[in-house]
Amino acid sequence: MRAFFVAATVVALVQFLRVREMRLLPLVFGIALLAVAHHQADWFAARPWHCAAGLALLLALLTLSPRSPAR
């Protein structure tokens, strides 16, 4: 599972470097935090990393959602 999250972090980082879209940064950080969380030995050590990853990915969802046109 760790290898998957590390690979996903690398792919997201390469995509960010390719398009230079700042809105991708929360996604990169969220996946990287999940990789760190899955590297921990026990659940209690991983809990803060999972919470931080959840917050980063919620921020990614907020920034990547399409904007509605102004009325």
HELIX and SHEET records of a PDB file:
HELIX    1   1 ARG A    2  VAL A   19  1                                  18    
HELIX    2   2 MET A   22  LEU A   24  5                                   3    
HELIX    3   3 LEU A   25  HIS A   39  1                                  15    
HELIX    4   4 TRP A   43  LEU A   64  1                                  22    
END                                                                             
